[in-house]
Amino acid sequence: MKKKILSFVGVTLLLCLVMVISTMTGSINVTFLELIQGLVTGTNEEVAVIRDLRLPRVIISVVAGSALAVSGALLQAVMRNPLADAGIIGISSGAGFTSILAVSFFPALYFWSPLFAFIGGAVACLLVYSLSWKSGLSPVRLILVGVAINAVFSGLSDTFNYRGSYTVTSVSPTTTSTLAMRTWTDVEIMVTFGLTGLIAALLLYRSCNFLALQDKTVQNLGVSVVRTRLLISTVAVLLAAVSTAVAGLIAFIGLLVPHISRLLVGSDHKVLLPFTALTGALILLLADTLGRTIIAPNEIPASIIMSIIGGPFLIFLLRRSDKVSGS
């Protein structure tokens, strides 16, 4: 219990610290006092630029990181597979493709792009689940099918990006992996749909715990396994879809963060899900802050930093899975 409390306090303090540092540092640097005074009075031009350009980026990083991490935890619970992640198994790329379609042909419906992204993510999730099922879900088979689905939807998205039309050029920042040039409109979308999904996920902690049991045991408890899996998967896809629609394609957070969280606070989803949300927010914000400051004024997208970290971690999990299965 003491370890869990210390973990929550530590991650919360680190998240607050990184948020402050990320807001103060960059191409424009201000002190903490200047930042507070500028936000309150509105007379500091540099702080005004930070408020309009950097602060939305920080908020989106926090909410998107939480959403992606919790989405991964939910998918791992549904599929009983430690390798499930929206970015790896194609859900994010499916969401990105339908988001491009929606914004390209219906720009007036930009606020509702996460719902269009949700449709694409749901289709990708259904394809991965059905095509990789063969007397159970093999971790390696899940990854291979997911990579194939990811490649298909990524290719469809690239088709739009290479048409060279003005429409696609103008909307492509909404589906790329960089968090630069996000606005308060993007914050409104991310917060509205992201927090809705996060609240729904936190309310499903009992259902996630049930799925850790055998299906027959769950049914004997009076719980519908199919309905429970469908409900949790819907929330997981929603979280991944809204993150993709606003923040772009960012893989490995849903894979990396739940594993770190289980080591620190255990597998009870009542504790795991909120801790995963905090840790995901911290990691994505830290990745984005490092990406825009380490070689300033140039930037490294947060998705690249997460790929550098997550790629070796995925290999480690695959090798560990092979040892457990005896192959």
C-alpha positions in Angstrom: 0.0 0.0 0.0 2.8 2.4 0.9 4.5 1.7 -2.5 1.3 2.5 -4.3 0.8 5.8 -2.4 4.4 6.8 -3.0 4.1 5.9 -6.7 1.0 8.1 -7.1 2.5 11.0 -5.3 5.8 10.7 -7.2 4.2 10.6 -10.7 1.8 13.4 -9.9 4.6 15.7 -8.7 6.7 14.8 -11.7 3.8 15.5 -14.1 3.2 18.9 -12.5 6.9 19.8 -12.6 7.3 18.7 -16.3 4.1 20.7 -17.2 5.6 23.9 -15.7 9.1 23.3 -17.3 7.6 22.5 -20.6 5.5 25.7 -20.6 8.4 27.9 -19.6 11.1 26.5 -22.0 11.5 26.5 -25.7 12.2 29.0 -28.4 10.8 31.5 -25.9 12.0 31.2 -22.3 10.4 32.9 -19.4 10.6 32.5 -15.6 7.9 31.1 -13.5 7.0 34.5 -12.1 6.9 36.0 -15.6 4.6 33.2 -16.8 2.1 33.6 -14.0 2.1 37.4 -14.2 1.7 37.3 -18.0 -1.2 34.8 -17.9 -3.0 36.9 -15.2 -2.4 40.4 -16.7 -2.1 39.6 -20.4 0.5 42.3 -20.9 3.5 40.2 -21.7 3.8 39.5 -25.4 6.1 36.5 -25.0 3.7 34.9 -22.5 0.8 35.7 -25.0 2.6 33.6 -27.6 3.2 30.8 -25.1 -0.5 30.9 -24.1 -1.7 30.7 -27.7 0.9 28.1 -29.1 2.7 26.2 -26.3 0.0 25.9 -23.7 -2.4 24.1 -26.0 0.4 21.7 -26.9 1.1 20.9 -23.3 -2.6 20.2 -22.5 -3.0 18.0 -25.6 0.1 16.1 -24.7 -1.2 15.4 -21.2 -4.7 14.3 -22.3 -3.5 12.3 -25.3 -0.9 10.5 -23.3 -3.4 9.6 -20.7 -5.9 8.4 -23.3 -3.4 6.3 -25.2 -2.0 4.7 -22.1 -5.4 3.8 -20.7 -6.5 2.5 -24.2 -3.5 0.1 -24.1 -4.4 -1.1 -20.6 -8.0 -1.7 -21.7 -7.0 -3.6 -24.9 -4.6 -5.8 -22.9 -7.4 -6.6 -20.5 -9.9 -7.5 -23.3 -7.4 -9.5 -25.4 -5.6 -10.9 -22.3 -2.5 -10.1 -24.2 0.4 -8.0 -22.9 1.4 -6.9 -26.5 -1.9 -5.2 -27.3 -1.6 -1.5 -28.2 -3.6 0.7 -30.5 -0.6 1.9 -32.4 0.9 -1.5 -33.0 -2.2 -3.5 -34.0 -3.5 -0.9 -36.5 -6.3 0.7 -34.5 -4.6 4.1 -34.6 -3.9 3.9 -38.3 -7.5 3.0 -39.0 -8.6 5.9 -37.0 -6.2 8.2 -38.8 -7.4 7.2 -42.2 -11.1 7.9 -41.5 -10.1 11.1 -39.8 -8.4 12.2 -43.0 -11.5 11.3 -45.0 -13.7 13.2 -42.7 -11.6 16.4 -42.6 -10.9 16.2 -46.3 -14.5 16.0 -47.5 -16.4 17.5 -44.6 -14.1 20.3 -43.1 -17.1 21.9 -41.4 -17.4 18.8 -39.2 -13.8 19.1 -37.9 -15.0 19.1 -34.3 -16.5 15.7 -34.8 -13.5 14.2 -36.4 -12.9 11.9 -33.4 -16.2 10.2 -34.0 -15.2 9.5 -37.7 -11.8 8.3 -36.3 -13.7 6.0 -33.9 -15.4 4.3 -36.9 -12.0 3.6 -38.5 -10.5 2.4 -35.2 -13.5 0.1 -34.6 -13.2 -1.5 -38.0 -9.4 -2.0 -37.5 -10.0 -3.5 -34.1 -12.6 -5.9 -35.4 -10.4 -7.0 -38.3 -7.4 -7.6 -36.0 -9.5 -9.5 -33.4 -11.2 -11.7 -35.9 -8.2 -12.5 -38.2 -5.8 -13.3 -35.3 -8.3 -15.5 -33.4 -7.5 -19.2 -33.7 -8.4 -21.2 -30.6 -7.3 -18.1 -28.6 -5.1 -15.0 -29.3 -1.5 -15.8 -29.8 0.7 -12.7 -28.9 2.9 -13.2 -32.0 -0.1 -13.8 -34.3 -1.8 -10.7 -32.9 1.3 -8.6 -33.7 1.7 -10.0 -37.2 -2.0 -9.4 -38.1 -1.9 -6.0 -36.5 1.2 -5.0 -38.5 -0.6 -6.1 -41.7 -3.7 -4.1 -40.8 -1.6 -1.1 -39.8 0.2 -1.2 -43.2 -3.1 -1.3 -45.1 -4.6 1.7 -43.4 -1.2 3.6 -43.4 -1.0 3.0 -47.2 -4.5 4.4 -47.7 -3.7 7.5 -45.6 -0.5 8.0 -47.6 -2.5 7.9 -50.8 -4.4 11.0 -49.7 -1.2 12.7 -48.6 0.5 12.2 -52.0 -2.4 13.4 -54.1 -0.9 16.9 -53.8 -4.3 18.7 -53.4 -4.6 21.8 -51.3 -7.3 20.2 -49.2 -5.2 17.4 -48.0 -2.2 19.6 -47.5 -4.2 21.9 -45.3 -5.7 19.1 -43.1 -2.7 16.7 -42.9 -1.4 18.3 -39.7 -4.4 17.0 -37.9 -3.3 13.4 -38.6 0.5 13.6 -38.5 2.5 12.7 -35.4 3.8 16.1 -34.5 2.1 18.2 -31.8 3.2 21.5 -33.1 0.8 24.3 -34.1 -2.1 22.9 -32.1 -4.8 25.4 -31.2 -7.4 25.9 -28.4 -9.9 24.4 -30.8 -7.9 21.2 -30.8 -7.7 21.4 -27.0 -11.5 21.7 -26.8 -11.9 18.5 -29.0 -9.2 16.6 -27.1 -10.6 17.5 -23.7 -14.3 16.9 -24.6 -13.9 13.5 -26.1 -10.7 12.4 -24.2 -12.1 13.1 -20.7 -15.4 11.4 -21.6 -13.5 8.3 -22.6 -11.2 8.4 -19.5 -14.1 8.7 -17.2 -15.9 5.8 -18.9 -12.7 3.7 -18.6 -12.3 4.4 -14.9 -15.9 3.3 -14.3 -15.1 -0.1 -16.0 -12.4 -1.2 -13.6 -14.6 -4.0 -12.2 -15.2 -5.3 -15.7 -11.5 -5.3 -16.5 -10.8 -7.3 -13.3 -13.5 -9.8 -14.3 -11.8 -10.5 -17.6 -8.6 -11.6 -15.8 -10.6 -14.7 -14.8 -11.6 -17.6 -16.9 -14.6 -17.1 -19.1 -16.6 -19.8 -17.3 -15.9 -18.2 -14.0 -17.0 -14.8 -15.2 -20.3 -16.3 -16.6 -20.9 -18.1 -13.3 -20.7 -14.7 -11.6 -23.6 -13.5 -13.9 -21.5 -11.3 -16.1 -21.7 -11.5 -19.9 -18.2 -12.0 -21.3 -19.1 -10.9 -24.8 -20.9 -7.7 -23.7 -18.1 -6.8 -21.3 -15.4 -7.2 -24.0 -17.4 -5.2 -26.4 -18.0 -2.3 -24.0 -14.4 -2.1 -22.9 -13.2 -2.4 -26.5 -15.5 0.5 -27.5 -14.0 2.8 -24.8 -10.5 1.7 -25.7 -11.1 2.5 -29.4 -12.6 5.9 -28.6 -9.6 6.9 -26.5 -7.2 5.8 -29.3 -9.3 7.5 -32.0 -9.5 10.9 -30.3 -5.8 10.9 -29.6 -5.0 10.0 -33.2 -7.4 12.6 -34.6 -5.9 15.4 -32.6 -2.3 14.4 -31.6 -1.5 12.1 -34.6 -0.1 8.6 -34.8 1.9 7.8 -31.6 2.7 4.2 -30.9 4.0 2.3 -27.9 2.6 4.4 -25.1 -0.3 1.9 -24.7 2.3 -0.9 -24.6 5.0 0.7 -22.4 3.0 2.5 -19.8 0.6 -0.3 -18.5 3.6 -2.6 -18.0 5.5 0.1 -15.9 2.3 0.8 -14.0 1.7 -2.9 -13.1 5.2 -3.1 -11.7 4.5 -0.1 -9.4 0.9 -0.5 -8.4 -0.2 -4.0 -9.3 -2.9 -5.4 -11.6 -6.0 -4.2 -9.8 -7.6 -2.0 -12.5 -9.2 0.2 -9.8 -5.7 1.5 -9.1 -4.0 0.6 -12.4 -6.2 2.7 -14.7 -5.8 6.1 -12.9 -2.1 5.5 -12.4 -1.7 4.5 -16.0 -3.4 7.7 -17.0 -1.0 9.9 -14.9 2.0 8.0 -16.2 1.0 8.2 -19.8 0.5 11.9 -19.5 3.9 12.3 -18.0 5.7 10.2 -20.6 4.1 11.8 -23.7 4.6 15.3 -22.3 8.2 14.5 -21.5 8.8 13.0 -25.0 7.3 16.1 -26.6 9.3 18.5 -24.4 12.6 16.7 -25.2 11.7 16.6 -28.9 11.3 20.3 -29.2 14.1 21.4 -26.9 17.0 18.9 -27.4 18.0 20.2 -30.9 16.1 23.5 -30.8 15.0 25.4 -32.9 14.5 22.1 -34.8 12.1 19.5 -33.5 12.0 15.7 -33.1 8.3 14.5 -33.1 7.2 12.8 -29.9 6.2 9.8 -32.0 9.8 9.2 -33.1 11.1 9.4 -29.5 8.4 6.9 -28.4 9.4 4.6 -31.3 13.0 4.7 -30.2 12.0 3.7 -26.7 9.1 1.4 -27.5 10.8 -0.7 -30.3 13.3 -2.4 -28.1 10.7 -2.8 -25.4 8.4 -4.6 -27.9 11.3 -7.0 -28.8 11.9 -7.7 -25.2 8.2 -8.6 -24.6 8.1 -10.8 -27.7 11.2 -12.7 -26.6 9.7 -13.1 -23.1 6.4 -14.3 -24.6 8.3 -16.9 -26.6 10.0 -18.2 -23.5 6.8 -18.5 -21.6 5.0 -20.4 -24.4 8.1 -22.7 -24.8 8.7 -21.9 -28.4 
